[in-house]
Amino acid sequence: MYGSGPCHRNIYLKSKNMFALKKLFGTKPDLKAIKEKGAIILDVRTAGEFKTGHIPGSLNIAVDHVASYAEELKKKNKPVITCCRSGARSAVAESILKNAGIEVYNGGSWNELLKELV
């Protein structure tokens, strides 16, 4: 009978697992659209790392200093997309800014984010 074999069961389980993952983690935001609506790109690497390459127009505040700039960023009333070398520091910055009441998205690594924004 069609639809009752092990292959069909595997497809069903994979679909069910994907639904559960999307429910748990959500879908990835459209960072390009968010940027086009005026978001601030915040690169949280060190100044030295930033000098070796960055997204044009991005703001550089090292992750260690993000908390002290949170109110200033909040006053801009714009969403923020964080980035760094790998995505770890930008996740920390995302958490700090989210706790400050800022709409923020972790863009991950700056060079991958650059590709996504083009």
Contact map, one row per residue, 1 for C-alpha under 8 A:
1111100000000000000000000000000000000000000000000000000000000000000000000000000000000000000000000000000000000000000000
1111100000000000000000000000000000000000000000000000000000000000000000000000000000000000000000000000000000000000000000
1111100110000000000000000000000000000000000000000000000000000000000000000000000000000000000000000000000000000000000000
1111110110000000000000000000000000000000000000000000000000000000000000000000000000000000000000000000000000000000000000
1111111110000000000000000000000000000000000000000000000000000000000000000000000000000000000000000000000000000000000000
0001111111000000000000000000000000000000000000000000000000000000000000000000000000000000000000000000000000000000000000
0000111111100000000000000000000000000000000000000000000000000000000000000000000000000000000000000000000000000000000000
0011111111110000000000000000000000000000000000000000000000000000000000000000000000000000000000000000000000000000000000
0011111111111000000000000000000000000000000000000000000000000000000000000000000000000000000000000000000000000000000000
0000011111111100000000000000000000000000000000000000000000000000000000000000000000000000000000000000000000000000000000
0000001111111110000000000000000000000000000000000000000000000000000000000000000000000000000000000000000000000000000000
0000000111111111000000000000000000000000000000000000000000000000000000000000000000000000000000000000000000000000000000
0000000011111111100000000000000000000000000000000000000000000000000000000000000000000000000000000000000000000000000000
0000000001111111110000000000000000000000000000000000000000000000000000000000000000000000000000000000000000000000000000
0000000000111111111000000000000000000000000000000000000000000000000000000000000000000000000000000000000000000000000000
0000000000011111111100000000000000000000000000000000000000000000000000000000000000000000000000000000000000000000000000
0000000000001111111110000000000000000000000000000000000000000000000000000000000000000000000000000000000000000000000000
0000000000000111111111000000000000000000000000000000000000000000000000000000000000000000000000000000000000000000000000
0000000000000011111111100000000000000000000000000000000000000000000000000000000000000000000000000000000000000000000000
0000000000000001111111110000000000000000000000000000000000000000000000000000000000000000000000000000000000000000000000
0000000000000000111111111100000000000000000000000000000000000000000000000000000000000000000000000000000000000000000000
0000000000000000011111111110000000000000000000000000000000000000000000000000000000000000000000000000000000000000000000
0000000000000000001111111100000000000000000000000000000000000000000000000000000000000000000000000000000000000000000000
0000000000000000000111111100000000000000000000000000000000000000000000000000000000000000000000000000000000000000000000
0000000000000000000011111110000000000000000000000000000000000000000000000000000000000000000000000000000000000000000000
0000000000000000000011111111000000000000000000000000000000000000000000000000000000000000000000000000000000000000000000
0000000000000000000001001111100000000000000000000000000000000000000000000000000000000000000000000000000000000000000000
0000000000000000000000000111110000000000000000000000000000000000000000000000000000000000000000000000000000000000000000
0000000000000000000000000011111000000000000000000000000000000000000000000000000000000000000000000000000010000000000000
0000000000000000000000000001111111000000000000000000000000000000000000000000000000000000000000000000000000000000000000
0000000000000000000000000000111111100000000000000000000000000000000000000000000010000000000000000000000000100000000110
0000000000000000000000000000011111110000000000000000000000000000000000000000000000000000000000000000000000000000000111
0000000000000000000000000000011111111000000000000000000000000000000000000000000000000000000000000000000000000000000000
0000000000000000000000000000011111111110000000000000000000000000000000000000001000000000000000000000000000000000000000
0000000000000000000000000000001111111111100000000000000000000000000000000000000010000000000000000000000000000000000010
0000000000000000000000000000000111111110000000000000000000000000000000000000000000000000000000000000000000000000000000
0000000000000000000000000000000011111110000000000000000000000000000000000000000000000000000000000000000000000000000000
0000000000000000000000000000000001111111000000000000000000000000000000000000011000000000000000000000000000000000000000
0000000000000000000000000000000001111111100000000000000000000000000000000000011110000000000000000000000000000000000000
0000000000000000000000000000000000100111110000000000000001100000000000000000011110000000000000000000000000000000000000
0000000000000000000000000000000000100011111000000000001011100000000000000000000111100000000000000000000000000000000000
0000000000000000000000000000000000000001111100000000000001111000000000000000000111100000000000000000000000000000000000
0000000000000000000000000000000000000000111110000100010001111100000000000000000001110000010000000000000000000100000000
0000000000000000000000000000000000000000011111000000000000011110010000000000000001110000110010000000000000000000000000
0000000000000000000000000000000000000000001111101100000000011110000000000000000000111000100000000000000000000000000000
0000000000000000000000000000000000000000000111111100000000011110000000000000000000000000000000000000000000000000000000
0000000000000000000000000000000000000000000011111110000000011100000000000000000000000000000000000000000000000000000000
0000000000000000000000000000000000000000000001111111000000000000000000000000000000000000000000000000000000000000000000
0000000000000000000000000000000000000000000011111111100000000000000000000000000000000000000000000000000000000000000000
0000000000000000000000000000000000000000001011111111110000010000000000000000000000000000000000000000000000000000000000
0000000000000000000000000000000000000000000000111111110000000000000000000000000000000000000000000000000000000000000000
0000000000000000000000000000000000000000000000011111110000000000000000000000000000000000000000000000000000000000000000
0000000000000000000000000000000000000000000000001111111000000000000000000000000000000000000000000000000000000000000000
0000000000000000000000000000000000000000001000000111111101000000000000000000000000000000000000000000000000000110000000
0000000000000000000000000000000000000000100000000000111111000000000000000000000000000000000000000000000000000110010000
0000000000000000000000000000000000000000000000000000011111000000000000000000000000000000000000000000000000000000000000
0000000000000000000000000000000000000000100000000000001111100000000000000000000000000000000000000000000000000000000000
0000000000000000000000000000000000000001111000000000011111110000000000000000000000000000000000000000000000000000000000
0000000000000000000000000000000000000001111000000000000011111000000000000000000000000000000000000000000000000000000000
0000000000000000000000000000000000000000011111100100000001111100000000000000000000000000000000000000000000000000000000
0000000000000000000000000000000000000000011111100000000000111110110000000000000000000000000000000000000000000000000000
0000000000000000000000000000000000000000001111100000000000011111110000000000000000000000000000000000000000000000000000
0000000000000000000000000000000000000000000111000000000000001111110000000000000000000000110110000000000000000000000000
0000000000000000000000000000000000000000000000000000000000000111111000000000000000000000000000000000000000000000000000
0000000000000000000000000000000000000000000000000000000000001111111110000000000000000000000000000000000000000000000000
0000000000000000000000000000000000000000000100000000000000001111111111000000000000000000000010011000000000000000000000
0000000000000000000000000000000000000000000000000000000000000001111111000000000000000000000000011000000000000000000000
0000000000000000000000000000000000000000000000000000000000000000111111100000000000000000000000000000000000000000000000
0000000000000000000000000000000000000000000000000000000000000000111111111000000000000000000000000000000000000000000000
0000000000000000000000000000000000000000000000000000000000000000011111111100000000000000000000011001000000000000000000
0000000000000000000000000000000000000000000000000000000000000000000111111110000000000000000000000001000000000000000000
0000000000000000000000000000000000000000000000000000000000000000000011111111000000000000000000000000000000000000000000
0000000000000000000000000000000000000000000000000000000000000000000011111111110000000000000000000000010000000000000000
0000000000000000000000000000000000000000000000000000000000000000000001111111110000000000000000000001110000000000000000
0000000000000000000000000000000000000000000000000000000000000000000000111111100000000000000000000000000000000000000000
0000000000000000000000000000000000000000000000000000000000000000000000011111110000000000000000000000000000000000000000
0000000000000000000000000000000000000000000000000000000000000000000000001111111000000000000000000000000000000000000000
0000000000000000000000000000000000000111000000000000000000000000000000001101111100000000000000000000001000000000000000
0000000000000000000000000000000001000111000000000000000000000000000000000000111110000000000000000000011110000000000000
0000000000000000000000000000000000000011110000000000000000000000000000000000011111000000000000000000011110000000000000
0000000000000000000000000000001000100011110000000000000000000000000000000000001111100000000000000000000111100000000000
0000000000000000000000000000000000000000111100000000000000000000000000000000000111110000011011000000000111110000000000
0000000000000000000000000000000000000000111110000000000000000000000000000000000011111110110000000000000001111100100000
0000000000000000000000000000000000000000001110000000000000000000000000000000000001111111110000000000000000011100000000
0000000000000000000000000000000000000000000010000000000000000000000000000000000000111111100000000000000000011110000000
0000000000000000000000000000000000000000000000000000000000000000000000000000000000111111100000000000000000011100000000
0000000000000000000000000000000000000000000000000000000000000000000000000000000000111111111000000000000001111000000000
0000000000000000000000000000000000000000000000000000000000000000000000000000000000011111111100000000000000010000000000
0000000000000000000000000000000000000000000110000000000000000010000000000000000000111111111110000000000000000000000000
0000000000000000000000000000000000000000001100000000000000000010000000000000000001110011111111000000000001110000000000
0000000000000000000000000000000000000000000000000000000000000000000000000000000001000011111111100000000001010000000000
0000000000000000000000000000000000000000000000000000000000000010000000000000000000000001111111110000000000000000000000
0000000000000000000000000000000000000000000100000000000000000010010000000000000001000000111111111000000000000000000000
0000000000000000000000000000000000000000000000000000000000000000000000000000000001000000011111111100000111000000000000
0000000000000000000000000000000000000000000000000000000000000000000000000000000000000000001111111110000000000000000000
0000000000000000000000000000000000000000000000000000000000000000011001000000000000000000000111111111000000000000000000
0000000000000000000000000000000000000000000000000000000000000000011001000000000000000000000011111111111100000000000000
0000000000000000000000000000000000000000000000000000000000000000000000000000000000000000000001111111111100000000000000
0000000000000000000000000000000000000000000000000000000000000000000000000000000000000000000000111111110000000000000000
0000000000000000000000000000000000000000000000000000000000000000000001100100000000000000000000011111110000000000000000
0000000000000000000000000000000000000000000000000000000000000000000000000100000000000000000000001111111000000000000000
0000000000000000000000000000000000000000000000000000000000000000000000001100001100000000000000001111111100000000000000
0000000000000000000000000000000000000000000000000000000000000000000000000000011100000000000000001100111110000000000000
0000000000000000000000000000000000000000000000000000000000000000000000000000001111000000000001001100011111000000000000
0000000000000000000000000000100000000000000000000000000000000000000000000000001111000000000001000000001111100000000000
0000000000000000000000000000000000000000000000000000000000000000000000000000000011100010011001000000000111110000000000
0000000000000000000000000000001000000000000000000000000000000000000000000000000011100010010000000000000011111100100000
0000000000000000000000000000000000000000000000000000000000000000000000000000000001111111011000000000000001111101100000
0000000000000000000000000000000000000000000000000000000000000000000000000000000000111110000000000000000000111111100000
0000000000000000000000000000000000000000001000000000011000000000000000000000000000111100000000000000000000111111110000
0000000000000000000000000000000000000000000000000000011000000000000000000000000000001000000000000000000000001111111000
0000000000000000000000000000000000000000000000000000000000000000000000000000000000000000000000000000000000011111111100
0000000000000000000000000000000000000000000000000000000000000000000000000000000000100000000000000000000000111111111110
0000000000000000000000000000000000000000000000000000001000000000000000000000000000000000000000000000000000000111111111
0000000000000000000000000000000000000000000000000000000000000000000000000000000000000000000000000000000000000011111111
0000000000000000000000000000001100000000000000000000000000000000000000000000000000000000000000000000000000000001111111
0000000000000000000000000000001100100000000000000000000000000000000000000000000000000000000000000000000000000000111111
0000000000000000000000000000000100000000000000000000000000000000000000000000000000000000000000000000000000000000011111
